Amino acid sequence: MHILLQVPQEEGQLGDLVAAIDGVLAREGVHPGVAHDVQLVAEEVVCNALDYGRIEGRQHEISVGIAIEGDLITLEFKDDCVAYNPLERPDPDLEADIADRPVGGLGVHLVRQLAEQVTYAREGVHNVLRVVLRTEPPGRHA
């Protein structure tokens, strides 16, 4: 099963994207806990693109592809925003005092923790981030 969703250009409409993803995953019988993880990943990745990748005065295209094959869900986020590889960002120091931590980085860390695999590529004018998750939570067998 493959599906492609266009992402709203405003964060206020992000709920529409999450609802569409939730509908697809529910229809495919994906465990609700995993569906929640997928929603968190989608929100984080899309918000980062909207917050940090936009060029003022220009409309950008952002899409989310979802493929479910066997026990894996592959999300492909594709945008024509400023070139940026979020995986180059170092993991945050979770032991450091909150006042000493730099702003940002927790979302990328969360995505890495939830996913089986995360890859980034710059393909022409597009950032392409692929995130692979399991269809069942750890410790549960399909």
N, C-alpha and C positions, 0 to 999 in steps of 0.2 A: 504494500500500500504506500503510495506516494501522494503528497498534497503540497501545494505551494500557496502561501498566504502573503498578501501584500500588507505591509506594516503601515499603520497610520503615521502621519508626519508630526503628530503632536502627542506628547506623553499623556495628555488628558484622555486620549482615545486608546491608550494601551490596554484598557480593560476589554475592548472589543477583540483585540488579538488574543488575549488570554482566554476569553470565552470561546473563541474559535478553536484554539488548541485543545482546550478542555473537552469540547464536543467531539473532536476527532479522536482523542485518546479514550474517552468513554465509549464511543462507538466501537473502537477496536478492542475493548476489554482490558485496557492497561490499568494496573493496580492504582487506586487513588493516591497512595503515597508517592508513587513514581510520577503520576500526573502532576502532583504538587511540585515535585522537584523540577520537572520539565517547565512548569510555569515560572518558577523562580529563575531558572536559567534564561528563559526567553525574556523575562522582564529585565534582568540584569544586562544582557547583551544588547538588547534594543535601546534601553535607556542610555547605556554608554555611547552607542552610536549617535543617538539624538543629542546627548549632552556635549560630547567632545568631538564629534566628527563632522558636524554640519559646517558648511561654509555659508556665512550670512548672505541672505538674499538669493539663495539658490535652493531649488527643490531637489531633494535627494530621493533615490529609490532604495528602499530597504525591503527585503523579502525574507521569509522564513520557509524553508522546505522541511517537511517531515516525512521520513521513511521508516516504516516498521517492517523489519525482516527478521524472522525467527524471534530470538529473545533480545533483540537490540532495537533501540530507537535512535535514529540519526537525525539530528537537527542541523540544517545548514542555513546560516545567517549570511546574507549577501547584501552589501551596501556599496554605494558609490561615494562614500564620504572620504575624508582625508585618510591617507594611508596610515594605519596604526595596527601593530601587532600587540594585542593585550597580553599575550603569553610571554613577552619579553619583560613584563613587569615582575619584579621580584616578589616572592611571597611576603606578606606582612609579618612583622615580628609581633606575634600574639601575646608574648610575654612582657613586652614593653608597656610602660605606663601609657594610658590613653592620651595624655597630654604630649607625650614624646613621639607618638606615631604620626607619620605623614598622612595627609588626607587621601583617601582613595585606596584602591587595591583589595578591599575586602570582597567586593563582588566577584572579581576575577578569581580570587582564592576560593570562594564558595562554588563557583562553576567547576573549578578543578577538583574540588572535594566530592562533588555530586556525580561527576562524569567518570566513565570508564576510560575515555580518551577525548582529548581536545587538540585540534590542529588548526593552524592559521596559514593562509596563503594569500598573496596579493596576485590576483588574476586580472591583468589589464588594469582597468580603473576601479576594480572592485576589491574590497576586503571580503574574504570568505573565511568564516569561522565554522568549523564542524565540531559538533559536540555529540558524543555517543554515550547513551545511558542504557542500562538493562531495563527490560519491561517488567521485571519483578524486583521488589526490594531485596536487599541482602538477607540471606538466611531463609528465604521462601522459594520454593520450587514451583515452576509453572505446571 
